[in-house]
Amino acid sequence: MLTEVRAERAAKLAEIETLVKAGESREWTPEESAKYDELKAAHDALDARVLALEALVAPVEEMEAKQEPKAAVAEGRSYLSQRRRVMIEPGVIRDHNDKQAQADSNLAFRGWFLGPDATDEHRGAAQRSGLNLKGSLYVPRGRAENRAQSTSGTAGGYTIPAGFLAALERKMLQFNPLRSIATVIATTTGNSLPMPTVDDTGNTGALVSENTATSATDVTLGQVTFGAYSYKTVVTSSNELLQDTGLDLPTIIGELMGERIGRSEAAAFATGSGSSQPEGVVTGSSAGVTTASSTAITINEIMGLINSVDAAYQPTSSFMLHQTVWTYLLKLQDSTGRNLIPMNYGDGIAPKIWGYPVIINNNMSSAITTGLKTALFGDFSKFYIRDAGPLEVKRSEEFLFTSNATAFLAVGRRDSKVIQSAAIKRLTQL
């Protein structure tokens, strides 16, 4: 039984190796990727059966070892030389924690950045991960993984290494503060995504006596539809720099891409019109308070902005404004010269107004003048960001050929909308 299962497993492995070798010098088709996934799943199932059968056979072999005939020893056949040895097939990862798989993925990703300068070590890791180092688009094939950001799609991809994504996402958060407080949804494609909305804060139940009919209150449903707008950035690097193996290329390039994409999407997420671009949180907010002066803000108007938001949303609400407007508010004083908004000296990195967090967003208006929307207050989880499809990273050695440099292109598709405008109110200058 064990011999037959091992033979069947070896046959599946041979099919996998043939498929990988056939696609080494080109991009895989969706059919080839699907075939790889099918073969890999079958091989993994057989591998598990082999391990289970070997566990059953081991006690029997141990007993046979104790009863080894002296004639066998006399003939010079040591039993130890006949004992079963588990063969580790090339390219098969026996690591339930995926440590080796992740190490191969990281090493292959570095090799992809190096392109033709990749070493044999990089190529070996790429083969085990199913990555084509010669491809211009980073969509490696391999075992599907259930992680947040993946290149998996119709081609069935392997996740982008964690170090690269961590660097990219860290910079995106730094330059786009809305990502840390909004609701972010990820979809595998960029098709239109309708989202139903409802605000039922104005309706209540009824206290009625026994056998008394209750009147029905209709729920008013709305709908917003998310699209997918492309954000791109190109990072270039000299080939001499890429060949310096002492540098952590994925982290460095990931940070640069994160900074650039973060800056571009942050502006749209703040004030985008919603027409051929994302709808910004300022655009999607509803009217709260209009100031009495076009060039000033009073403390009473800040109080009014808070209470323009329904009490149901207030416990999870925050302020959002430009750094210059925040400085203006901190300088507000009473007739005796005392500041009306105390500084949080013990918690300087988390500014607050009367216990409500203050989010600094420098993509909002910095000027306090006629008609400008200078501050927001509300529950920003009602602001939705859509990440459509996987992040694509492409490499081109021809784009800057004469400069002996390589270009890397990151493409991400995004959209954003306020799905409940009553939850986020704005302060508008007269």
DRENGUVO-322116 format. One record per atom (N, C-alpha, C): y, z, x. Coordinates in steps of 0.001 Angstrom, whole numbers, padded with zeros to 6 digits, always signed. Layout:
<recs>
YZX;...
</recs>
This chain:
<recs>
-001212+000000+000832;+000000+000000+000000;+001262+000000+000867;+001297+000914+001873;+002456+001021+002751;+002684-000273+003524;+001601-000874+003986;+001707-002113+004762;+002311-003238+003923;+001875-003320+002659;+002399-004381+001790;+003887-004207+001514;+004305-002964+001287;+005715-002715+000991;+006577-002997+002221;+006066-002622+003400;+006805-002921+004629;+006968-004433+004812;+005898-005176+004533;+005969-006629+004684;+006979-007232+003708;+006990-006703+002498;+007943-007203+001497;+009373-006890+001924;+009583-005694+002490;+010915-005321+002972;+011350-006230+004116;+010444-006513+005032;+010761-007378+006166;+011119-008793+005702;+010455-009246+004639;+010756-010574+004111;+012179-010622+003541;+012578-009553+002837;+013938-009503+002290;+014970-009479+003413;+014658-008734+004476;+015566-008671+005614;+015734-010039+006258;+014636-010771+006352;+014698-012110+006942;+015593-013025+006105;+015509-012897+004791;+016374-013705+003924;+017847-013331+004128;+018125-012041+004275;+019504-011594+004503;+020037-012155+005810;+019239-012073+006876;+019685-012563+008175;+019939-014077+008139;+019106-014804+007421;+019299-016255+007295;+020607-016566+006577;+020883-015797+005511;+022104-016009+004734;+023340-015686+005569;+023309-014570+006306;+024448-014162+007143;+024694-015187+008241;+023623-015664+008875;+023783-016635+009959;+024376-017942+009437;+023998-018339+008222;+024496-019589+007652;+025993-019533+007370;+026531-018321+007122;+027949-018213+006784;+028814-017627+007878;+028305-017589+009105;+029058-016982+010201;+030355-017727+010511;+030357-019020+010383;+031502-019820+010829;+032385-020312+009682;+032246-019741+008493;+033048-020179+007355;+033151-019061+006327;+034018-019284+005353;+034133-018342+004250;+032932-018464+003324;+032462-017353+002814;+031340-017381+001884;+031814-017812+000508;+030922-018474-000210;+031192-018812-001605;+030854-017614-002477;+031392-017543-003694;+031023-016445-004605;+029520-016365-004846;+028859-017533-004905;+027411-017532-005119;+026678-016893-003946;+027130-017193-002720;+026495-016597-001545;+026710-015100-001501;+027908-014660-001864;+028183-013225-001891;+027313-012516-002921;+027158-013139-004096;+026308-012558-005132;+024854-012500-004671;+024403-013565-003975;+023043-013592-003459;+022831-012494-002421;+023842-012282-001561;+023739-011227-000554;+023576-009868-001232;+024419-009604-002233;+024351-008314-002937;+022975-008123-003576;+022428-009204-004148;+021112-009116-004783;+020026-008794-003759;+020056-009507-002625;+019057-009262-001579;+019197-007873-000991;+020440-007435-000781;+020656-006116-000191;+020158-005014-001116;+020412-005153-002420;+019932-004161-003382;+018405-004104-003385;+017756-005282-003341;+016292-005317-003307;+015759-004686-002024;+016419-004987-000892;+015985-004410+000380;+016136-002893+000375;+017251-002387-000147;+017474-000931-000189;+016425-000239-001047;+016035-000870-002168;+015010-000281-003030;+013663-000219-002307;+013316-001298-001610;+012064-001309-000841;+012115-000310+000303;+013279-000177+000928;+013436+000771+002023;+013177+002196+001540;+013669+002516+000353;+013446+003850-000217;+011963+004075-000496;+011286+003035-000966;+009843+003165-001224;+009075+003394+000070;+009462+002679+001127;+008790+002853+002417;+008942+004280+002915;+010158+004817+002833;+010394+006183+003283;+009565+007183+002490;+009444+006961+001186;+008654+007858+000347;+007173+007790+000705;+006673+006570+000907;+005261+006412+001280;+004978+006983+002658;+005897+006804+003593;+005711+007356+004938;+005633+008872+004904;+006407+009481+003998;+006366+010938+003867;+005004+011408+003375;+004345+010574+002540;+003009+010933+002052;+001942+010724+003117;+002136+009708+003946;+001138+009374+004963;+001190+010335+006145;+002348+010892+006458;+002523+011719+007653;+001547+012888+007727;+001346+013697+006623;+000388+014823+006732;-001023+014362+007055;-001438+013220+006510;-002788+012703+006777;-002926+012340+008242;-001941+011700+008806;-001997+011308+010211;-002002+012520+011125;-001264+013580+010692;-001248+014787+011516;-002628+015424+011557;-003322+015403+010425;-004693+015953+010393;-005620+015106+011253;-005473+013785+011199;-006298+012909+012026;-006060+013145+013508;-004830+013514+013853;-004506+013761+015257;-005277+014962+015790;-005438+015986+014920;-006161+017192+015354;-007655+016917+015507;-008128+015902+014784;-009555+015606+014816;-009857+014354+015656;-008979+014031+016574;-009126+012811+017370;-010418+012869+018183;-011252+011871+018080;-012535+011865+018815;-012318+011843+020326;-013171+012594+021026;-013084+012616+022480;-013357+011233+023065;-014147+010440+022354;-014467+009097+022859;-013214+008261+022983;-012294+008476+022078;-011048+007700+022135;-010272+008039+023382;-010271+009346+023728;-009560+009765+024932;-010268+009208+026156;-011622+009260+026121;-012406+008777+027257;-012158+007295+027486;-011922+006565+026452;-011664+005134+026608;-010233+004852+027051;-009472+005934+027292;-008108+005749+027772;-007121+005410+026680;-007523+005648+025419;-006621+005345+024311;-006037+006647+023794;-004945+007045+024335;-004287+008266+023866;-003852+008086+022418;-004139+009074+021592;-003783+008974+020174;-002268+008861+019998;-001544+009498+020904;-000089+009460+020775;+000433+008031+020847;-000261+007170+021634;+000190+005789+021748;-000125+004990+020494;-001054+005540+019629;-001416+004822+018423;-000624+005323+017210;+000104+006398+017374;+000766+007005+016225;+001810+006085+015634;+001989+006261+014347;+002939+005441+013606;+004349+005657+014124;+005076+004570+014319;+006480+004624+014685;+007275+003885+013617;+008339+004539+013152;+009188+003904+012142;+010088+002897+012829;+009967+001630+012436;+010768+000577+013046;+012123+000487+012346;+013180+000477+013132;+014530+000334+012589;+014938-001132+012699;+015012-001809+011555;+015334-003230+011581;+016801-003431+011942;+017132-004483+012648;+018531-004772+012994;+019370-004956+011731;+020541-004364+011745;+021478-004564+010647;+021245-003684+009440;+020206-002848+009449;+019937-001982+008301;+020445-000581+008617;+021306-000063+007783;+021925+001238+008023;+021121+002323+007326;+020567+003267+008079;+019865+004406+007493;+020778+005620+007625;+021763+005670+006803;+022774+006721+006915;+023286+007022+005518;+022765+008092+004924;+023089+008380+003532;+024545+008775+003357;+025215+009208+004387;+026620+009584+004280;+027568+008442+004636;+027001+007284+004929;+027793+006083+005223;+028683+006238+006458;+028369+007161+007349;+029200+007328+008544;+029109+006095+009437;+027886+005591+009631;+027726+004421+010471;+028327+003196+009789;+028161+003120+008470;+028726+001987+007732;+030237+001966+007857;+030874+003141+007757;+032324+003196+007868;+032778+002875+009292;+032006+003348+010277;+032349+003046+011668;+032258+001542+011928;+031218+000906+011389;+031087-000544+011540;+032232-001269+010851;+032608-000785+009664;+033699-001423+008923;+035007-001330+009700;+035298-000156+010260;+036523+000026+011044;+036527-000867+012283;+035387-000907+012979;+035300-001698+014200;+035402-003193+013884;+034764-003613+012800;+034846-005017+012402;+036273-005391+012011;+036965-004472+011354;+038347-004724+010941;+039246-004911+012160;+039029-004098+013205;+039786-004264+014450;+039471-005625+015074;+038209-006011+015015;+037834-007311+015558;+038482-008455+014804;+038630-008276+013486;+039291-009308+012684;+040751-009461+013101;+041416-008357+013421;+042793-008417+013903;+042870-009163+015230;+041869-008981+016074;+041882-009620+017394;+041551-011102+017319;+040872-011542+016260;+040541-012954+016105;+039634-013447+017217;+040025-014497+017942;+039147-015064+018975;+038941-014130+020164;+039754-013076+020287;+039606-012141+021399;+038674-010979+021069;+038017-011035+019913;+037084-009974+019540;+035928-009917+020539;+035458-008709+020817;+034371-008514+021776;+033020-008619+021074;+031944-008580+021877;+030596-008591+021305;+030371-007373+020420;+030976-006261+020792;+030849-005046+019981;+031474-005261+018595;+032632-005899+018579;+033281-006199+017304;+032424-007157+016472;+031867-008174+017146;+031066-009156+016425;+029794-008529+015858;+029193-007604+016612;+028006-006926+016112;+028309-006095+014874;+029435-005360+014921;+029829-004559+013759;+030158-005448+012574;+030770-006606+012850;+031112-007535+011773;+029856-008083+011107;+028842-008371+011900;+027590-008882+011339;+026932-007835+010454;+026941-006564+010906;+026349-005508+010093;+027138-005259+008823;+028465-005477+008889;+029316-005266+007712;+029386-006489+006820;+028938-007647+007331;+029015-008873+006560;+030382-009525+006608;+031172-009227+007653;+032526-009780+007755;+032540-011030+008632;+033235-012042+008171;+033417-013257+008955;+034694-013108+009775;+034572-012874+011072;+035733-012648+011931;+036611-013890+012058;+036061-015062+011768;+036839-016290+011901;+037641-016611+010643;+037394-015887+009583;+038103-016153+008339;+039547-015695+008406;+040420-016385+007698;+041833-016013+007687;+042136-014937+006662;+041240-014760+005669;+041437-013769+004613;+040460-012636+004810;+040968-011395+004793;+040071-010259+004990;+039385-009933+003666;+038232-010552+003424;+037391-010223+002277;+035954-010157+002775;+035575-009072+003457;+034223-008970+003991;+033195-008743+002900;+031961-009200+003180;+030889-008991+002231;+030020-007850+002692;+029546-007051+001757;+028664-005967+002113;+028345-005157+000890;+027809-003970+001096;+027435-003111-000012;+028682-002670-000751;+028674-002778-002059;+029833-002389-002856;+030061-000896-002741;+031320-000491-002669;+031667+000919-002572;+032648+001268-003666;+032482+002461-004239;+033339+002897-005334;+034493+003694-004775;+035505+002999-004259;+036673+003656-003690;+037921+003043-004278;+039021+003762-004118;+040234+003392-004838;+040724+001993-004500;+040897+001703-003231;+041459+000409-002843;+040380-000378-002141;+040000-001508-002714;+038920-002308-002155;+039272-003782-002211;+038679-004541-001318;+038862-005983-001384;+037825-006608-002293;+037045-005797-003001;+036007-006365-003848;+036613-007090-005037;+036034-008223-005374;+036464-009001-006517;+035320-009906-006884;+035586-011153-007161;+034492-012053-007491;+033575-012252-006301;+034104-012070-005093;+033274-012253-003902;+032456-011021-003585;+032697-009896-004232;+031957-008677-003971;+032222-008166-002590;+033340-007527-002364;+033765-007195-001009;+033453-005792-000564;+033812-005506+000654;+033652-004201+001271;+035031-003571+001337;+035121-002269+001297;+036430-001630+001286;+037187-001826+002590;+038493-001964+002486;+039345-001988+003661;+039258-000615+004310;+039135-000516+005630;+038997+000770+006292;+040078+001768+005896;+039660+003040+005794;+040547+004087+005283;+041795+004270+006136;+041678+004127+007465;+042830+004336+008335;+043956+003368+008054;+043606+002106+007818;+044616+001095+007516;+045300+001410+006193;+044507+001693+005172;+045087+001962+003849;+045908+003238+003846;+045441+004259+004566;+046192+005513+004601;+047575+005297+005189;+047644+004512+006263;+048937+004232+006883;+049819+003415+005957;+049238+002405+005304;+050017+001553+004410;+050522+002342+003205;+049633+003134+002570;+050020+003874+001375;+051017+004984+001699;+050861+005596+002888;+051794+006653+003273;+053219+006110+003363;+053364+004945+003956;+054687+004341+004081;+055205+003846+002731;+054316+003325+001888;+054753+002884+000572;+055291+004051-000244;+054634+005203-000154;+055106+006393-000863;+056444+006865-000310;+056599+006765+001014;+057836+007215+001649;+059025+006390+001175;+058827+005084+001026;+059927+004207+000646;+059986+003946-000858;+058983+004395-001587;+058970+004219-003040;+058524+005535-003688;+059454+006471-003903;+059088+007787-004431;+058486+007752-005821;+058719+006678-006563;+058167+006609-007918;+056642+006616-007914;+056035+006115-006855;+054564+006079-006812;+053948+007470-006833;+054688+008468-006385;+054124+009820-006330;+054229+010556-007657;+055006+010044-008614;+055176+010742-009891;+054828+009874-011098;+054758+008565-010914;+054414+007669-012019;+052902+007666-012236;+052483+007056-013315;+051059+006822-013562;+050709+005453-013004;+049814+005421-012039;+049441+004168-011376;+048070+003736-011885;+048003+002519-012399;+046731+001980-012866;+046377+000765-012014;+045100+000656-011680;+044624-000450-010847;+043666-001314-011666;+043876-002612-011629;+042989-003548-012314;+042448-004551-011318;+041298-005129-011634;+040657-006045-010687;+041280-007433-010699;+041985-007774-011798;+042606-009093-011889;+044070-008937-012284;+044777-010076-012333;+046185-010059-012705;+046449-010563-014111;+045413-010612-014944;+045611-011061-016316;+046553-010127-017063;+047216-010642-018094;+048116-009818-018899;+047361-008611-019444;+048000-007448-019358;+047352-006200-019757;+048181-005518-020840;+047777-005632-022119;+048515-004958-023189;+048206-003460-023198;+049227-002653-023428;+049075-001209-023442;+049716-000658-024720;+048933-000035-025625;+049518+000523-026847;+050357+001762-026533;+051410+001981-027305;+052284+003138-027118;+052510+003821-028455;+052783+005115-028405;+053083+005869-029621;+053896+007106-029246;+054890+007431-030042;+055662+008660-029883;+055583+009411-031204;+054758+010457-031244;+054532+011200-032479;+055197+012567-032457;+056167+012753-031551;+056792+014076-031422;+057606+014460-032646;+058004+013484-033467;+058814+013807-034649;+058005+014146-035876;+056673+014035-035790;+055826+014309-036949;+055116+015639-036798;+054841+016284-037928;+054145+017566-037923;+053074+017557-038995;+052225+018564-038923;+051267+018773-040004;+051955+019498-041152;+051191+019913-042136;+051773+020584-043305;+050948+021795-043683;+051632+022845-044092;+050979+024044-044619;+050955+023911-046135;+049764+023829-046708;+049636+023616-048155;+048703+024663-048749;+048854+024882-050034;+047982+025820-050732;+046669+025151-051086;+045703+025898-051543;+044377+025388-051842;+044432+024322-052932;+043645+023276-052750;+043536+022162-053705;+044847+021395-053883;+045697+021416-052855;+046962+020679-052913;+046867+019452-052013;+047250+018318-052533;+047184+017077-051752;+048233+017084-050646;+047906+016442-049544;+048814+016330-048410;+049282+014882-048279;+050571+014725-048123;+051098+013374-047979;+050758+012817-046610;+050528+011514-046567;+050156+010846-045312;+051399+010362-044579;+051367+010486-043264;+052453+009985-042430;+051904+008908-041500;+052421+007732-041625;+051934+006635-040791;+052322+006846-039329;+051431+006444-038449;+051711+006475-037018;+052261+005112-036613;+053430+005133-035996;+054052+003884-035563;+053588+003547-034156;+052836+002488-034050;+052315+002060-032752;+053170+000936-032185;+053368+000991-030889;+054057-000081-030192;+053130-000666-029141;+053630-001596-028377;+052815-002194-027331;+053694-002756-026224;+053297-002506-024990;+053938-003156-023853;+052856-003950-023134;+053249-005030-022509;+052293-005883-021815;+052653-005963-020333;+051687-005632-019492;+051890-005672-018044;+051487-007034-017498;+052313-007561-016625;+051994-008789-015918;+051584-008490-014487;+051829-009431-013586;+051491-009246-012171;+052433-010104-011339;+053354-009450-010619;+054332-010147-009788;+053978-009932-008318;+054034-011008-007550;+053578-010956-006157;+054637-010385-005227;+054191-009489-004358;+055027-008949-003282;+054319-009254-001966;+055063-009873-001048;+054454-010323+000200;+055274-009845+001391;+054596-009679+002492;+055285-009392+003744;+054475-009974+004890;+055176-010448+005913;+054531-011011+007102;+054877-010136+008305;+053854-009695+009014;+054023-008931+010247;+053483-009774+011388;+054275-009970+012432;+053839-010760+013584;+053624-009867+014799;+052715-010289+015639;+052428-009531+016851;+052068-010494+017969;+052554-010225+019143;+052193-011061+020286;+050710-010881+020582;+050082-011927+021060;+048659-011852+021375;+048391-010893+022532;+049393-010728+023402;+049231-009760+024495;+049095-008348+023942;+049890-008046+022907;+049818-006725+022293;+048479-006513+021598;+048008-007556+020914;+046736-007445+020211;+045585-007194+021176;+045697-007735+022393;+044624-007593+023363;+044623-006226+024027;+045660-005433+023791;+045724-004087+024344;+044865-003176+023482;+043638-002963+023896;+042680-002228+023075;+043021-000757+022943;+044001-000265+023693;+044387+001142+023564;+045215+001416+022335;+045643+000371+021622;+046489+000550+020445;+045652+000586+019174;+046068+001434+018229;+045415+001510+016931;+046060+000466+016018;+045591-000785+016148;+046227-001901+015445;+046248-001741+013927;+045142-001359+013285;+045192-001222+011824;+046260-000247+011353;+046424+000889+012054;+047421+001874+011639;+048836+001343+011853;+049082+000736+013009;+050424+000227+013310;+050830-000867+012323;+049967-001858+012127;+050295-002953+011222;+050309-002474+009777;+049420-001534+009452;+049414-000975+008104;+050721-000274+007773;+051291+000473+008731;+052560+001158+008508;+053698+000157+008302;+053706-000907+009108;+054758-001912+008960;+054677-002608+007605;+053465-002951+007193;+053306-003600+005892;+053692-002647+004764;+053305-001374+004905;+053642-000389+003882;+055136-000197+003735;+055859-000163+004861;+057313-000025+004814;+057948-001182+004062;+057537-002378+004381;+058184-003560+003811;+057851-003735+002328;+056574-003582+001982;+056207-003696+000573;+056822-002551-000217;+056850-001348+000385;+057437-000198-000292;+058900-000410-000615;+059654-000965+000333;+061074-001210+000096;+061284-002244-001020;+060512-003319-000970;+060737-004400-001941;+060351-003980-003353;+059223-003289-003499;+058818-002910-004843;+059621-001735-005369;+060136-000889-004473;+060907+000269-004906;+062170-000143-005650;+062823-001200-005177;+064044-001667-005836;+063756-002142-007256;+062653-002904-007416;+062300-003402-008746;+061830-002266-009648;+061067-001318-009109;+060581-000204-009925;+061718+000692-010395;+062851+000642-009695;+063995+001461-010089;+064871+000748-011111;+065288-000480-010790;+066287-001152-011629;+065892-002562-012041;+064624-002930-011890;+064188-004267-012263;+064478-004569-013726;+064800-005826-014006;+065212-006213-015359;+064054-006349-016330;+062832-006546-015820;+061694-006773-016701;+061524-008228-017061;+062428-009094-016609;+062342-010529-016843;+061996-011222-015531;+060792-011748-015446;+060264-012377-014223;+060194-011394-013060;+060177-010126-013359;+060041-009059-012369;+059676-007777-013114;+059205-006756-012395;+058869-005497-013074;+060076-004896-013793;+059791-004088-014814;+060848-003350-015499;+061051-002023-014777;+062264-001773-014335;+062554-000537-013617;+062639+000658-014546;+062491+001850-013969;+062529+003065-014763;+063907+003285-015373;+064964+002869-014681;+066318+002986-015237;+066470+002046-016433;+065984+000827-016279;+066085-000165-017349;+065305+000267-018584;+064126+000845-018382;+063271+001223-019501;+063599+002556-020129;+064490+003325-019516;+064854+004634-020081;+065713+004453-021328;+065881+005519-022091;+066719+005457-023291;+067988+006271-023073;+068992+006015-023918;+070290+006669-023774;+070170+008172-024008;+070747+008930-023087;+070751+010383-023227;+072143+010916-023441;+072968+010890-022402;+074335+011414-022453;+075274+010404-021796;+076440+010227-022401;+077513+009436-021793;+078613+010390-021356;+079027+010278-020111;+080012+011222-019575;+081383+011018-020213;+082181+012065-020162;+083541+011987-020710;+084481+011248-019771;+084127+011223-018478;+084949+010537-017485;+084126+009454-016822;+084776+008373-016452;+084059+007285-015783;+083782+007595-014320;+084466+008589-013762;+084345+008869-012325;+083944+010306-012030;+083446+011014-013029;+083071+012414-012808;+081857+012775-013657;+081160+013825-013220;+080020+014379-013950;+080225+015885-014029;+080069+016451-015207;+080234+017896-015374;+078882+018574-015513;+078877+019868-015278;+077636+020629-015383;+077139+020651-016822;+078049+020635-017794;+077646+020615-019199;+076957+019304-019565;+077372+018226-018923;+076718+016940-019184;+075304+016910-018617;+075087+017610-017508;+073731+017739-016963;+072870+018545-017926;+073434+019634-018475;+072699+020418-019476;+072374+019571-020695;+073356+018764-021127;+073119+017895-022274;+072028+016876-022014;+071951+016360-020779;+070912+015395-020428;+069530+016033-020544;+069404+017277-020089;+068116+017982-020197;+067702+018088-021656;+068626+018502-022501;+068273+018756-023892;+068281+017510-024757;+068595+016348-024158;+068432+015098-024894;+066973+014659-024909;+066156+015266-024046;+064726+014981-023989;+063997+015967-024876;+063071+015484-025692;+062314+016346-026586;+061641+017474-025806;+061625+018653-026427;+061060+019828-025751;+059600+019623-025361;+058886+018728-026042;+057483+018480-025710;+057327+017858-024332;+058349+017118-023875;+058282+016458-022568;+058904+017298-021453;+059726+018276-021797;+060490+018992-020778;+059652+019759-019747;+058534+020400-020116;+057774+021163-019107;+057311+020330-017914;+057140+019031-018100;+056672+018167-017002;+057760+017190-016558;+059007+017522-016835;+060114+016619-016531;+060735+016889-015168;+061462+015878-014677;+062165+015961-013392;+063475+015188-013505;+064359+015443-012544;+065566+014637-012389;+065281+013538-011380;+065994+012427-011521;+065938+011378-010516;+067342+010811-010347;+067791+010730-009097;+069140+010230-008824;+069274+009839-007357;+070365+009161-007051;+070643+008749-005680;+071074+009965-004858;+070849+009900-003568;+071204+011007-002682;+072694+011319-002745;+073525+010310-002878;+074973+010529-002953;+075353+011278-004229;+074702+010945-005337;+074970+011639-006603;+074467+013078-006522;+073358+013280-005872;+072829+014641-005697;+073805+015490-004883;+074365+014910-003850;+075362+015633-003048;+076583+015979-003899;+076999+015052-004761;+078136+015297-005654;+077851+016501-006553;+076650+016556-007119;+076303+017664-008018;+076262+019001-007274;+075776+018967-006044;+075710+020211-005266;+077106+020765-004962;+078106+019901-004963;+079463+020327-004646;+080235+020817-005870;+079646+020717-007061;+080326+021194-008264;+080523+022710-008176;+081733+023151-008429;+082050+024584-008307;+082796+025069-009550;+082719+026399-009762;+083488+026999-010849;+084889+027346-010343;+085668+028025-011168;+087073+028320-010823;+087214+029266-009648;+086141+029967-009310;+086198+030905-008178;+085644+030303-006895;+085216+029020-006963;+084702+028358-005768;+083215+028524-005540;+082494+029071-006528;+081045+029225-006390;+080342+027945-006854;+079318+027563-006126;+078566+026362-006495;+077818+026583-007807;+077892+025604-008694;+077250+025707-009999;+075747+025415-009926;+075339+024646-008929;+073906+024376-008725;+073517+024976-007381;+072825+026109-007382;+072480+026771-006114;+071485+025959-005304;+071655+026005-003995;+070710+025355-003099;+069453+026197-002995;+068278+025525-002876;+067013+026222-002674;+066793+026412-001174;+067466+027434-000623;+067413+027603+000832;+066003+027894+001330;+065208+028523+000507;+063843+028839+000937;+062887+027682+000750;+063334+026649+000072;+062463+025506-000211;+063295+024237-000157;+063897+023990+000988;+064859+022905+001125;+064284+021523+000912;+062968+021356+001113;+062385+020026+000969;+062026+019722-000480;+062210+020674-001366;+061899+020456-002779;+063107+020850-003620;+064162+020033-003637;+065365+020373-004382;+065105+020475-005879;+065847+021373-006530;+065662+021590-007963;+067000+021854-008634;+067048+021583-009930;+068172+021977-010777;+067605+022847-011880;+067926+024129-011825;+067437+025100-012809;+065923+025030-013003;+065235+024883-011892;+063771+024877-011925;+063141+023503-012075;+063937+022502-012441;+063394+021153-012592;+063476+020411-011251;+062384+019798-010795;+062403+019069-009517;+063413+017928-009527;+063974+017659-008354;+064908+016554-008185;+064264+015517-007274;+064101+014296-007780;+063520+013199-007008;+064667+012319-006508;+064768+012186-005190;+065806+011325-004619;+065307+009890-004585;+066044+009008-005271;+065690+007587-005300;+066936+006787-004947;+067012+006351-003716;+068206+005648-003243;+068290+004199-003695;+067410+003789-004577;+067539+002479-005210;+068312+002571-006522;+068661+003788-006908;+069523+003965-008076;+070988+003864-007649;+071879+003888-008617;+073300+003733-008322;+073812+004899-007475;+074563+004565-006420;+075163+005592-005563;+076601+005889-005964;+077201+004993-006732;+078603+005155-007134;+078688+005828-008495;+079736+006596-008682;+080005+007230-009975;+081237+006528-010542;+080969+005492-011326;+082068+004696-011855;+081655+004084-013190;+082553+003410-013822;+082400+002938-015201;+081096+002188-015463;+080360+002661-016487;+079185+001957-016983;+077915+002130-016195;+077954+002788-015038;+076754+002924-014211;+075854+004053-014716;+074562+003869-014525;+073567+004882-014913;+073281+005714-013674;+073786+006935-013669;+073808+007724-012434;+072681+008745-012305;+072008+009082-013378;+070938+010082-013290;+069935+009869-014412;+068687+010241-014127;+067615+010215-015124;+067011+011603-015227;+066492+011925-016416;+065740+013163-016602;+064631+012877-017593;+063426+013331-017265;+062325+013144-018196;+060972+013255-017536;+059967+012907-018297;+058574+012951-017838;+058224+011587-017258;+058202+011491-015928;+058011+010196-015275;+056558+009734-015264;+055653+010550-015808;+054282+010049-015970;+054224+008996-017066;+055295+008881-017856;+055372+007843-018882;+055882+006519-018299;+056134+006505-017024;+056461+005272-016301;+055184+004805-015621;+054731+003606-015972;+053456+003100-015479;+053680+002015-014428;+052898+002109-013358;+052871+001081-012314;+051496+000438-012341;+051476-000871-012371;+050195-001580-012352;+049999-002264-011008;+048890-001976-010345;+048472-002698-009146;+047392-003684-009575;+047725-004961-009573;+046823-005982-010093;+046011-006615-008977;+044710-006468-009054;+043839-007083-008066;+043886-006362-006728;+043045-006767-005799;+042992-006107-004492;+044148-006528-003594;+044466-005666-002665;+045421-006034-001620;+044761-007072-000713;+045441-008168-000473;+044916-009208+000402;+045651-009181+001737;+044888-009231+002803;+045467-009303+004144;+044955-010579+004801;+045877-011434+005219;+045510-012717+005818;+046035-012803+007258;+045327-013559+008077;+045705-013733+009481;+045876-015215+009780;+046909-015545+010558;+047117-016940+010968;+047424-016984+012455;+046610-017740+013186;+046846-017921+014610;+047677-019174+014872;+047826-020033+013840;+048548-021295+014006;+050029-021168+013668;+050390-020214+012801;+051756-020091+012311;+052756-019938+013462;+052403-019151+014470;+053278-018925+015632;+052565-019339+016919;+051897-020469+016843;+051085-020913+017971;+051910-021058+019246;+053090-021667+019136;+053900-021913+020334;+054482-020627+020917;+054494-019571+020137;+055008-018283+020626;+053887-017377+021116;+052650-017892+021091;+051494-017108+021500;+051442-015790+020728;+051591-015913+019416;+051603-014729+018556;+050735-014989+017326;+050333-013911+016684;+049526-013976+015468;+050309-013355+014319;+050227-013988+013160;+050928-013495+011975;+049935-012911+010990;+050315-011789+010357;+049491-011141+009341;+050290-011085+008043;+049695-011548+006974;+050347-011594+005672;+049646-010638+004720;+050403-009743+004094;+049868-008851+003058;+050430-009304+001714;+049560-009419+000725;+049958-009852-000613;+049430-008842-001628;+050336-008301-002412;+049943-007398-003490;+050675-007782-004757;+050006-007674-005901;+050633-008015-007179;+050893-006744-007969;+052121-006614-008496;+052575-005381-009115;+053302-005659-010426;+053375-004629-011262;+054256-004624-012422;+054511-003171-012789;+055559-002941-013560;+055871-001575-013987;+056631-001618-015298;+056450-000561-016086;+057155-000444-017360;+057188+001024-017784;+058236+001377-018535;+058279+002675-019211;+057560+002490-020535;+056455+003217-020738;+055698+003019-021971;+056191+003933-023090;+057022+004929-022765;+057582+005804-023792;+059022+006129-023424;+059940+005322-023907;+061344+005462-023501;+061942+006797-023935;+061430+007395-025007;+061977+008674-025466;+061701+009811-024487;+060750+009580-023565;+060396+010627-022598;+061288+010636-021399;+062086+009587-021189;+062953+009500-020022;+064365+009110-020500;+065349+009996-020283;+066721+009745-020734;+067638+009568-019532;+068742+008841-019752;+069661+008546-018668;+071057+009091-018928;+071748+009348-017838;+073150+009736-017874;+073974+008505-017511;+074889+008108-018397;+075685+006896-018195;+077161+007247-018084;+077800+006671-017081;+079249+006908-016937;+080023+006165-018017;+081065+006787-018517;+081885+006187-019565;+082417+004821-019151;
</recs>
